[in-house]
Amino acid sequence: MNHGGFFFSFRYTYEVSPVFLLVEEAVIKKMIEFIGWEEGDGIFNPGGSVSNMYAMNLARYKFCPEIKEKGLSGLPRLVLFTSEECHYSMKKAASFLGIGTENVYLIKTDERGKMIPEELEKQVQRARKESAPFLVCATAGTTVLGAFDPLDKIADICEKHGLWLHVDASWGGSALISRKHCRLLHGIHRYVNSVAWNPHKMLLAGIQCCALLVKDNSGLLKKCYSAKAAYLFQQDKFYDVSYDTGDKSIQCSRRPDAFKFWLMWKALGTTGLEERVNRALALARYLVEEIKKREGFQLLLEPEYANVCFWYIPPSLRKMEDGPEFWQKLHQVAPIIKERMMKKGSMMLGYQPHQGKVNFFRQVVISPQVSREDMDFLLDEIELLAKDL
Ligand SMILES: *Cc1c(COP(=O)(O)O)cnc(C)c1O
């Protein structure tokens, strides 16, 4: 019986929602193909942050399986590594899981925001003397700069030291669908144990739609998370109980998030999804080229992905000498322009300071409804709103 709140909810066992469970399995299989693994497992989660937390816990379970019964007491000090450009969910996960934020070692990035593999190697070697490293979290598509960590080199280090390698591809994972841009994640098919990928970002699946993909296909995910509730997951059912996949989740009832992706995939086809990615990146490229042409606009860095980060230097600052005073003044410009655009109601554009860089605008273009004219408008409008600054 379906009523009210149960409608469209995804339950835990095959007998209750056979179609949604099969759809989830099919979508996960397809995503694994795009990663390039021969086999794997996975689960849809409410958000990339949650996928990262699942991965961190799974890596720890693999490292010390007895933790499931014994808990944290008696464990050595576990440490993990990620870059200083990582998503903040890494810290949240470490604190929630009892690992502790101080045991998240932030590895230095280069001028483009990519993790420096040599720094990782150094930190792992140092940490091994005094603690128990168990995990490296690389980022494919960082949140602010859109940088891709060098997965091949990081994989070599993880392989050498026997560390779990998780890739937070929440933002950048969708590039895997594009034959033109999948090289950004080169190496992901190799020594990578898990991947977080949010189709609700670049591919624009209905929010929320996020998967954690795991290379292990021997049931690690289920072993780690299952509680084997006897009232749902009876082992003596008449059908193949491996289809009762709900016990891989920390949730009980779940929404059928995979269905959103499945439906979109059926409607647009793989080519349609690929076009979404290509179009978004082509538009970002257009914006970059326009920024380079216009006086007063300055890119922070040459972007790899759809994150276009730039400053607008208003007329009064253009003749100023480069120095602390210039940067301090420039820092105040973006908030003023933002206030003006919001009060006028013309557009909304995010800004932030980042890693010692003063406030800059960050335009991420993903909507297929946005055109080159909109990009021109964006730049015209900034010029217009800031001409007296
Ligand atoms: C957006 C993002 C996340 C978080 O995803 P949510 O679905 O918002 O929880 C994690 N990592 C990266 C790199 C992201 O860009």
The ligand as an ORCA input file, in Angstrom:
! r2SCAN-3c Opt
* xyz 0 1
  C      29.717     20.467     -3.882
  C      30.879     19.680     -3.418
  C      30.747     18.765     -2.365
  C      29.501     18.660     -1.550
  O      28.422     18.145     -2.231
  P      26.965     18.306     -1.600
  O      26.116     17.470     -2.484
  O      26.628     19.759     -1.650
  O      27.033     17.789     -0.206
  C      31.842     18.004     -2.028
  N      33.001     18.115     -2.680
  C      33.175     18.991     -3.686
  C      34.506     19.065     -4.371
  C      32.119     19.815     -4.084
  O      32.313     20.705     -5.068
*
